[in-house]
């Protein structure tokens, strides 16, 4: 019998014995619980070696136990942090001391009532006067120094990762702060938060491969959305709303890497009577606000780049950047020359994608050379079927992508509101899709019909949790609290 099996057997025995003693090892509640962090703050001026008569009631998971005879020290962890517990002969009632010694193990969740003191070593401590077993753990926690070393296991059992690693717990507190900052930023500027469908009969609003399923009641095939309600929010602009946004999950049936996942959180806003230049000003302000709230600074290192969001944001011209780093003129050079350059640079991609997808692969190579912060502008019309044609160059669109640390961290544009032009572009996209371009959009006739009723000039913008992953300098999968995993054994 292995070590863990022996531990489990012993703990099951303790559960049975507790029940025979009339003690429920899985209680219903613990009243008047105080947060460990509140106590640490309240008594931060209490001197070492000092004792008080002040009572405290704390509860949490037992992390360590040190039994040194007449004294037992234990550390318990609650949702706000840790606090030390002390059990002492002559101070802790005998029955509670015996209960702890005989039945409490690391990993158990207990409640303690006692008085506050600070040890000679300076540790704020609750001197236990009463112990309650709230939840008896059956499986042992990973050993402190030899715990969850395997990344797959750590992500699969994220709850253990959070218990064991305070930095993991803090990561998701920061993530909540990140999205709440963005939400509050938009609400304060008069944007209305909306909800749009997750299931769609036509996957629209982005260039991506959707997940497909079947709706039994309607007997139709449906797709999980690939954008945060882009076409739906534009219909709301048509309806008369002038500022909307949505934060939610979206799904793309594509590859997984440091920057990409199949399901992730995205925010998109739509702003009537504004254009891409207005969008750039708002987005720069929003990003600075989010970074300041999450990191406390506008300067940070991420993925090998040193970033300062406080400096002047650059404008990167799509055509010029590609010309500078590859020598390719995207409008003059033909597909054959572009493929040759892609091969020279060692860029891995499908050579049958068509000229403009190949050009976009060149751009992604060049993007890694750019520190940012800045905005990429003047993308080709062929790569942005939902954006308005540029007032300065009919070959380009009024699009802006946020470029930070060699990657794209947000995308927006002056929305195309010419229904006839939109219909023409959808038809061209459908042809590309028929040729095998999985990322090409479908011809959404219902959206075109809505546009024919008239949509005001509008700026739209979207950003995903990739931005957060770059702020905290981690792969995006690490920043998902419960990432999708293969079932064990497969």
VENBELNOR-V68962 format. One record per residue. SS is DSSP state (a for helix, b for strand, c for the rest). PSI is psi in whole degrees, 0 to 359 (none if undefined). Layout:
ss=SS psi=PSI
ss=SS psi=PSI
//
This chain:
ss=c psi=128
ss=c psi=169
ss=a psi=314
ss=a psi=322
ss=a psi=321
ss=a psi=319
ss=a psi=314
ss=a psi=316
ss=a psi=317
ss=a psi=321
ss=a psi=324
ss=a psi=324
ss=a psi=319
ss=a psi=321
ss=a psi=315
ss=a psi=318
ss=a psi=320
ss=a psi=317
ss=a psi=323
ss=a psi=331
ss=c psi=359
ss=c psi=17
ss=c psi=121
ss=c psi=116
ss=c psi=0
ss=b psi=79
ss=c psi=175
ss=c psi=328
ss=c psi=169
ss=c psi=110
ss=c psi=152
ss=c psi=35
ss=c psi=136
ss=c psi=142
ss=c psi=139
ss=a psi=323
ss=a psi=325
ss=a psi=320
ss=a psi=319
ss=a psi=321
ss=a psi=316
ss=a psi=323
ss=c psi=26
ss=c psi=338
ss=c psi=359
ss=c psi=126
ss=c psi=154
ss=c psi=137
ss=c psi=3
ss=c psi=146
ss=b psi=149
ss=b psi=168
ss=b psi=4
ss=b psi=132
ss=b psi=153
ss=b psi=149
ss=b psi=114
ss=b psi=157
ss=b psi=148
ss=b psi=189
ss=b psi=132
ss=b psi=121
ss=b psi=315
ss=b psi=153
ss=b psi=128
ss=b psi=108
ss=b psi=112
ss=c psi=42
ss=c psi=253
ss=c psi=350
ss=b psi=140
ss=b psi=128
ss=b psi=138
ss=b psi=149
ss=b psi=127
ss=b psi=148
ss=b psi=125
ss=b psi=193
ss=c psi=346
ss=c psi=349
ss=b psi=210
ss=b psi=157
ss=b psi=149
ss=b psi=144
ss=b psi=139
ss=b psi=130
ss=b psi=133
ss=b psi=132
ss=b psi=135
ss=c psi=343
ss=c psi=316
ss=b psi=129
ss=c psi=143
ss=a psi=317
ss=a psi=326
ss=a psi=322
ss=a psi=316
ss=a psi=321
ss=a psi=314
ss=a psi=311
ss=a psi=320
ss=a psi=328
ss=a psi=347
ss=c psi=130
ss=c psi=163
ss=c psi=139
ss=c psi=336
ss=c psi=155
ss=b psi=123
ss=b psi=162
ss=b psi=142
ss=b psi=135
ss=b psi=133
ss=b psi=196
ss=b psi=158
ss=b psi=137
ss=b psi=168
ss=b psi=125
ss=c psi=168
ss=c psi=335
ss=c psi=1
ss=c psi=12
ss=c psi=122
ss=b psi=132
ss=b psi=146
ss=b psi=116
ss=b psi=112
ss=b psi=130
ss=b psi=342
ss=b psi=135
ss=b psi=136
ss=b psi=130
ss=b psi=117
ss=b psi=320
ss=b psi=121
ss=c psi=117
ss=c psi=139
ss=c psi=314
ss=c psi=142
ss=c psi=151
ss=c psi=156
ss=c psi=145
ss=c psi=144
ss=c psi=316
ss=c psi=350
ss=c psi=30
ss=c psi=228
ss=c psi=89
ss=c psi=328
ss=c psi=126
ss=a psi=318
ss=a psi=317
ss=a psi=322
ss=a psi=319
ss=a psi=324
ss=a psi=320
ss=c psi=58
ss=a psi=328
ss=a psi=325
ss=a psi=324
ss=a psi=318
ss=a psi=320
ss=a psi=317
ss=a psi=331
ss=c psi=106
ss=a psi=328
ss=a psi=328
ss=a psi=317
ss=a psi=316
ss=a psi=327
ss=a psi=316
ss=a psi=342
ss=a psi=319
ss=a psi=322
ss=a psi=319
ss=a psi=319
ss=a psi=323
ss=a psi=307
ss=a psi=325
ss=a psi=325
ss=a psi=315
ss=a psi=316
ss=a psi=309
ss=a psi=321
ss=a psi=314
ss=a psi=319
ss=a psi=320
ss=a psi=340
ss=c psi=19
ss=c psi=12
ss=c psi=145
ss=b psi=126
ss=b psi=131
ss=c psi=168
ss=c psi=130
ss=c psi=164
ss=c psi=142
ss=c psi=325
ss=b psi=129
ss=b psi=148
ss=c psi=344
ss=c psi=124
ss=c psi=107
ss=c psi=171
ss=c psi=358
ss=c psi=166
ss=c psi=97
ss=c psi=161
ss=c psi=121
ss=c psi=164
ss=c psi=139
ss=b psi=140
ss=b psi=186
ss=b psi=134
ss=b psi=111
ss=c psi=317
ss=c psi=319
ss=c psi=348
ss=c psi=50
ss=b psi=151
ss=b psi=139
ss=b psi=164
ss=b psi=145
ss=b psi=138
ss=c psi=145
ss=c psi=358
ss=c psi=166
ss=c psi=62
ss=c psi=35
ss=a psi=306
ss=a psi=328
ss=a psi=317
ss=a psi=328
ss=a psi=326
ss=a psi=329
ss=a psi=328
ss=a psi=319
ss=a psi=322
ss=a psi=341
ss=c psi=352
ss=c psi=147
ss=c psi=341
ss=b psi=115
ss=b psi=158
ss=b psi=159
ss=b psi=140
ss=b psi=122
ss=b psi=188
ss=b psi=141
ss=b psi=166
ss=b psi=131
ss=c psi=123
ss=c psi=69
ss=c psi=190
ss=c psi=161
ss=c psi=131
ss=c psi=196
ss=c psi=331
ss=c psi=352
ss=c psi=141
ss=c psi=169
ss=c psi=326
ss=b psi=134
ss=b psi=167
ss=b psi=138
ss=b psi=149
ss=b psi=136
ss=b psi=138
ss=b psi=155
ss=b psi=134
ss=b psi=105
ss=b psi=149
ss=c psi=19
ss=c psi=158
ss=c psi=187
ss=a psi=333
ss=a psi=320
ss=a psi=320
ss=a psi=318
ss=a psi=319
ss=a psi=315
ss=a psi=317
ss=a psi=318
ss=a psi=316
ss=a psi=319
ss=a psi=318
ss=a psi=319
ss=a psi=319
ss=a psi=315
ss=a psi=315
ss=a psi=318
ss=a psi=320
ss=a psi=320
ss=a psi=316
ss=a psi=340
ss=c psi=6
ss=c psi=161
ss=c psi=357
ss=b psi=131
ss=b psi=162
ss=b psi=137
ss=b psi=132
ss=c psi=35
ss=c psi=5
ss=b psi=146
ss=b psi=116
ss=b psi=142
ss=b psi=102
ss=c psi=348
ss=c psi=346
ss=c psi=172
ss=c psi=129
ss=c psi=134
ss=b psi=162
ss=b psi=119
ss=b psi=123
ss=b psi=125
ss=a psi=306
ss=a psi=317
ss=a psi=321
ss=a psi=315
ss=a psi=319
ss=a psi=318
ss=a psi=317
ss=a psi=347
ss=a psi=342
ss=c psi=0
ss=c psi=131
ss=c psi=109
ss=c psi=338
ss=c psi=332
ss=c psi=325
ss=c psi=143
ss=c psi=175
ss=a psi=322
ss=a psi=316
ss=a psi=323
ss=a psi=317
ss=a psi=319
ss=a psi=318
ss=a psi=321
ss=a psi=318
ss=a psi=320
ss=a psi=321
ss=a psi=353
ss=c psi=29
ss=c psi=125
ss=c psi=119
ss=c psi=165
ss=c psi=119
ss=c psi=352
ss=c psi=16
ss=c psi=341
ss=c psi=158
ss=a psi=312
ss=a psi=331
ss=a psi=325
ss=a psi=318
ss=a psi=320
ss=a psi=329
ss=a psi=326
ss=a psi=316
ss=a psi=316
ss=a psi=328
ss=a psi=315
ss=a psi=327
ss=a psi=327
ss=c psi=344
ss=c psi=351
ss=c psi=125
ss=c psi=317
ss=b psi=190
ss=b psi=149
ss=b psi=183
ss=b psi=131
ss=b psi=131
ss=b psi=169
ss=c psi=42
ss=c psi=151
ss=b psi=146
ss=a psi=322
ss=a psi=339
ss=a psi=0
ss=c psi=76
ss=c psi=352
ss=c psi=5
ss=b psi=152
ss=c psi=145
ss=b psi=142
ss=c psi=141
ss=c psi=339
ss=c psi=342
ss=c psi=111
ss=c psi=347
ss=c psi=347
ss=b psi=170
ss=b psi=165
ss=c psi=72
ss=b psi=151
ss=b psi=126
ss=b psi=135
ss=b psi=124
ss=b psi=117
ss=b psi=130
ss=c psi=43
ss=c psi=14
ss=b psi=167
ss=b psi=126
ss=b psi=45
ss=b psi=148
ss=b psi=133
ss=b psi=172
ss=b psi=167
ss=b psi=117
ss=b psi=139
ss=c psi=120
ss=c psi=11
ss=c psi=106
ss=a psi=321
ss=a psi=320
ss=a psi=321
ss=a psi=317
ss=a psi=319
ss=a psi=316
ss=a psi=322
ss=a psi=320
ss=a psi=318
ss=a psi=320
ss=a psi=319
ss=a psi=324
ss=a psi=318
ss=a psi=323
ss=a psi=321
ss=a psi=333
ss=c psi=352
ss=c psi=3
ss=c psi=101
ss=c psi=335
ss=c psi=352
ss=c psi=151
ss=c psi=159
ss=c psi=165
ss=c psi=102
ss=c psi=94
ss=a psi=325
ss=a psi=322
ss=a psi=318
ss=a psi=319
ss=a psi=317
ss=a psi=317
ss=a psi=329
ss=c psi=344
ss=c psi=349
ss=c psi=117
ss=c psi=132
ss=c psi=161
ss=c psi=135
ss=b psi=142
ss=b psi=131
ss=b psi=150
ss=b psi=145
ss=b psi=144
ss=b psi=140
ss=b psi=180
ss=c psi=0
ss=a psi=324
ss=a psi=315
ss=a psi=317
ss=a psi=328
ss=a psi=325
ss=a psi=321
ss=c psi=4
ss=c psi=53
ss=c psi=154
ss=c psi=148
ss=a psi=328
ss=a psi=327
ss=a psi=339
ss=a psi=5
ss=c psi=127
ss=c psi=321
ss=c psi=82
ss=c psi=152
ss=c psi=131
ss=c psi=151
ss=c psi=145
ss=c psi=146
ss=c psi=140
ss=c psi=357
ss=c psi=none
//
